[in-house]
Amino acid sequence: MINTKDRNFRIGAGSTLVMLLIILIGLIWTPYDPNAMNASEKMAAPGLRHPLGTDNFGRDIFSRVVQGAGATFLIALCSVAIGLLVGLLVGGLTGYYGGWIDEILMRLNDSITAFPSLLLALVLIAVFHTGKYNIILALGIIFIPTFARIVRMEVARQKSLDYVANAKLMGVKSMRILFVHIMPNILPVLLSTVAIGFNNAVLAEASMSYLGLGVQPPDPSLGRMLNEAQAYLSRAPWYALSVGLAIILLVLGFGLLSEGLGGEDRA
């Protein structure tokens, strides 16, 4: 009998792979130019010409959803990568060396986590200004503390194990022990955290774009499209449903992946 953990992993992996396939196809081909306007086809209902209908400017919603999902995925991926890489460095140094390095870096880490994530993102965007690259930087900074804390805890646990003591006796330098011997052993522990971080990054990017602080027009963005679709819920409900479904599939896929990777086994 398939347990809950395995089922979540399979469903999450399937949903994520479907979205990735659509995004990859969208990088090289879409039925229409996502930014091409057609006044004669404003708010056209879903049909053969436009599978998801058109928006208030006559733009093909399917093409824009695919391009918007790709932008959201790229922003989430880069944000998590920044948080993970810096978190590995900060957590590794503090967990292995401790002392004043631990004290300084962890206090800095705590100062970031003292603010609500969304509020801090808004402040950073206000400082860096709007735009795709600035939101990547802002979200990347927000994700650093989470990864740093987990890495610090795992490195501190690993350094007390026999293989680290043996490496020290053999004269292996500390930095080599940390990055060559310890780091590969803690990466599997981070898999579920990376999936959760990606999940949060998708929601954060959609929220920022919904408020007009993320990807700027005319480039498509799921959050901004959802904002625009609100005004046409009664006239063109397919607009909001299409965008909302894309966000749900991205979030659901990685959410179930994180549960499958890190959840408890249940029959």
C-alpha positions as CSV (number, residue, x, y, z in Angstrom):
1,M,0.0,0.0,0.0
2,I,1.4,3.4,-1.0
3,N,1.8,5.6,2.1
4,T,0.9,9.3,2.3
5,K,4.5,10.4,1.9
6,D,5.0,8.5,-1.4
7,R,1.6,9.6,-2.7
8,N,2.4,13.2,-2.0
9,F,5.7,12.9,-3.7
10,R,4.3,11.3,-6.8
11,I,1.5,13.8,-7.2
12,G,3.8,16.7,-6.5
13,A,6.4,15.5,-9.0
14,G,3.7,14.9,-11.6
15,S,2.2,18.4,-11.2
16,T,5.6,20.0,-11.2
17,L,6.8,18.1,-14.3
18,V,3.6,19.2,-16.2
19,M,4.2,22.8,-15.3
20,L,7.9,22.6,-16.2
21,L,7.1,21.0,-19.6
22,I,4.6,23.8,-20.4
23,I,7.1,26.4,-19.3
24,L,9.9,24.9,-21.3
25,I,7.7,24.7,-24.4
26,G,6.7,28.3,-23.8
27,L,10.3,29.4,-23.9
28,I,10.6,28.4,-27.6
29,W,7.0,28.6,-28.8
30,T,3.6,30.1,-27.9
31,P,0.5,30.2,-30.2
32,Y,0.6,34.0,-30.2
33,D,2.9,36.8,-29.2
34,P,2.0,37.3,-25.5
35,N,2.0,41.0,-25.9
36,A,0.2,41.3,-29.2
37,M,-3.0,43.2,-28.9
38,N,-6.1,42.6,-31.0
39,A,-9.0,45.0,-30.5
40,S,-11.4,42.9,-32.5
41,E,-11.0,39.9,-30.1
42,K,-11.3,41.6,-26.7
43,M,-12.6,39.2,-24.0
44,A,-13.1,36.4,-26.4
45,A,-14.3,33.2,-24.7
46,P,-12.1,30.1,-24.8
47,G,-12.3,28.4,-28.1
48,L,-10.3,26.8,-30.9
49,R,-8.4,30.0,-31.7
50,H,-7.7,30.9,-28.1
51,P,-7.9,27.8,-25.7
52,L,-8.1,30.1,-22.6
53,G,-9.7,33.1,-24.3
54,T,-8.4,36.6,-24.5
55,D,-8.0,39.5,-22.1
56,N,-9.2,43.1,-22.2
57,F,-6.6,44.0,-24.8
58,G,-7.3,41.0,-27.0
59,R,-4.1,39.2,-26.0
60,D,-4.1,35.4,-25.9
61,I,-4.4,34.4,-22.3
62,F,-2.8,30.9,-22.8
63,S,0.4,32.5,-24.2
64,R,0.5,35.0,-21.4
65,V,-0.1,32.4,-18.7
66,V,2.7,30.3,-20.1
67,Q,5.1,33.2,-20.3
68,G,4.0,34.5,-16.9
69,A,4.5,31.1,-15.3
70,G,8.0,31.0,-16.8
71,A,8.9,34.4,-15.3
72,T,7.5,33.3,-11.9
73,F,9.5,30.0,-12.0
74,L,12.7,31.8,-13.0
75,I,12.3,34.4,-10.2
76,A,11.5,31.7,-7.6
77,L,14.4,29.5,-8.8
78,C,17.0,32.4,-8.6
79,S,15.7,33.6,-5.3
80,V,16.0,30.2,-3.7
81,A,19.4,29.7,-5.2
82,I,20.6,33.0,-3.7
83,G,19.2,32.1,-0.3
84,L,20.6,28.5,-0.4
85,L,24.1,29.5,-1.5
86,V,24.5,32.3,1.0
87,G,22.8,30.2,3.7
88,L,25.3,27.3,3.0
89,L,28.2,29.7,3.5
90,V,26.8,31.5,6.6
91,G,25.4,28.3,8.2
92,G,28.6,26.3,7.4
93,L,30.9,28.9,9.0
94,T,28.8,29.4,12.1
95,G,28.1,25.7,12.6
96,Y,31.7,24.6,12.2
97,Y,33.7,27.4,13.8
98,G,31.3,28.8,16.4
99,G,32.7,31.6,18.6
100,W,32.6,35.2,17.4
101,I,31.9,34.2,13.8
102,D,28.7,32.4,15.0
103,E,27.8,35.3,17.3
104,I,28.1,38.0,14.6
105,L,26.5,36.1,11.7
106,M,23.7,34.7,13.7
107,R,22.8,38.1,15.2
108,L,22.7,39.5,11.6
109,N,20.5,36.4,10.7
110,D,18.2,37.1,13.6
111,S,17.8,40.8,12.6
112,I,16.5,39.7,9.2
113,T,14.0,37.2,10.7
114,A,12.8,39.8,13.2
115,F,10.7,41.4,10.4
116,P,7.7,39.7,8.7
117,S,8.8,38.3,5.4
118,L,6.3,40.2,3.2
119,L,6.9,43.5,5.0
120,L,10.7,43.1,4.6
121,A,10.2,42.3,0.9
122,L,8.2,45.5,0.5
123,V,10.9,47.5,2.2
124,L,13.7,46.0,0.1
125,I,11.7,46.6,-3.1
126,A,11.2,50.2,-2.0
127,V,15.0,50.5,-1.7
128,F,15.9,48.6,-4.8
129,H,12.9,49.8,-6.9
130,T,10.6,47.5,-8.9
131,G,11.7,45.0,-11.5
132,K,12.4,41.4,-12.1
133,Y,16.0,41.4,-10.9
134,N,15.4,43.5,-7.9
135,I,12.6,41.2,-6.7
136,I,15.0,38.2,-7.1
137,L,17.5,40.0,-4.9
138,A,14.9,41.0,-2.3
139,L,13.4,37.5,-2.0
140,G,16.9,35.9,-2.0
141,I,17.9,38.0,1.0
142,I,14.7,36.9,2.8
143,F,15.4,33.2,2.3
144,I,19.0,33.3,3.6
145,P,18.1,33.0,7.4
146,T,16.0,29.8,6.9
147,F,18.8,28.0,5.1
148,A,21.5,29.4,7.4
149,R,19.8,28.1,10.5
150,I,19.2,24.6,9.1
151,V,22.8,24.3,7.7
152,R,24.3,25.6,11.0
153,M,22.4,23.0,13.0
154,E,23.4,20.1,10.6
155,V,27.0,21.2,10.4
156,A,27.3,21.4,14.2
157,R,25.9,17.8,14.4
158,Q,28.1,16.5,11.6
159,K,31.3,17.9,13.0
160,S,31.0,15.7,16.1
161,L,30.9,12.5,14.1
162,D,33.8,10.1,13.7
163,Y,34.5,10.8,10.0
164,V,35.2,14.4,10.8
165,A,37.5,13.5,13.8
166,N,39.4,11.0,11.5
167,A,39.8,13.7,8.8
168,K,41.3,16.1,11.4
169,L,43.7,13.4,12.6
170,M,44.8,12.9,9.0
171,G,45.7,16.6,8.8
172,V,42.9,17.7,6.5
173,K,42.3,21.4,6.6
174,S,39.2,22.8,8.1
175,M,37.8,24.4,5.0
176,R,38.2,21.2,3.1
177,I,36.5,19.2,5.8
178,L,33.6,21.7,5.8
179,F,33.0,22.0,2.1
180,V,34.2,18.6,0.8
181,H,33.3,16.2,3.6
182,I,30.4,17.8,5.6
183,M,28.5,19.8,3.0
184,P,27.6,16.8,0.7
185,N,26.2,15.0,3.7
186,I,23.8,17.7,4.7
187,L,22.5,18.5,1.2
188,P,19.8,15.7,1.3
189,V,18.4,17.3,4.5
190,L,17.9,20.6,2.6
191,L,15.8,19.1,-0.2
192,S,12.4,19.5,1.5
193,T,13.5,23.0,2.7
194,V,14.3,24.0,-0.9
195,A,10.9,22.7,-2.1
196,I,9.2,24.7,0.6
197,G,11.3,27.8,-0.2
198,F,10.4,27.5,-3.9
199,N,6.7,27.3,-2.9
200,N,7.0,30.4,-0.8
201,A,8.9,32.2,-3.5
202,V,6.2,31.6,-6.0
203,L,3.6,33.0,-3.6
204,A,5.8,36.0,-2.7
205,E,6.5,36.8,-6.4
206,A,2.8,36.6,-7.3
207,S,2.0,38.8,-4.3
208,M,4.6,41.4,-5.3
209,S,3.5,41.4,-8.9
210,Y,-0.2,41.6,-7.8
211,L,0.8,44.8,-6.0
212,G,2.6,46.1,-9.1
213,L,6.1,45.7,-7.5
214,G,7.4,42.7,-9.5
215,V,7.6,42.1,-13.3
216,Q,6.6,45.2,-15.1
217,P,4.3,45.5,-18.1
218,P,4.1,44.7,-20.9
219,D,5.8,41.5,-19.8
220,P,3.3,39.0,-18.5
221,S,3.2,38.1,-14.8
222,L,0.8,35.8,-13.0
223,G,0.3,38.2,-10.1
224,R,-0.3,41.2,-12.2
225,M,-2.6,39.2,-14.5
226,L,-4.6,38.1,-11.5
227,N,-5.0,41.7,-10.4
228,E,-6.2,42.8,-13.9
229,A,-8.6,39.8,-14.1
230,Q,-10.4,41.0,-10.9
231,A,-12.2,43.7,-12.9
232,Y,-13.6,41.2,-15.3
233,L,-14.7,38.3,-13.0
234,S,-18.4,38.5,-14.1
235,R,-17.7,39.2,-17.7
236,A,-14.7,36.9,-18.3
237,P,-14.3,34.5,-15.4
238,W,-12.0,32.3,-17.5
239,Y,-9.3,35.0,-17.2
240,A,-8.9,34.8,-13.4
241,L,-9.5,31.0,-13.4
242,S,-6.7,30.4,-15.9
243,V,-4.2,32.5,-14.0
244,G,-5.2,31.2,-10.6
245,L,-4.9,27.6,-11.8
246,A,-1.4,28.1,-13.0
247,I,-0.4,29.6,-9.6
248,I,-2.1,26.7,-7.8
249,L,-0.4,24.0,-9.9
250,L,3.1,25.6,-9.2
251,V,2.4,26.0,-5.5
252,L,0.6,22.6,-5.1
253,G,3.4,20.7,-6.9
254,F,6.2,22.0,-4.8
255,G,4.1,21.9,-1.6
256,L,3.4,18.2,-2.1
257,L,7.1,17.6,-3.1
258,S,8.2,19.1,0.2
259,E,5.8,16.9,2.2
260,G,6.9,13.8,0.2
261,L,10.6,14.6,0.8
262,G,10.3,15.6,4.5
263,G,7.0,14.3,5.8
264,E,6.4,11.5,8.2
265,D,5.5,8.1,6.8
266,R,1.8,7.3,7.3
267,A,-0.1,4.2,6.1
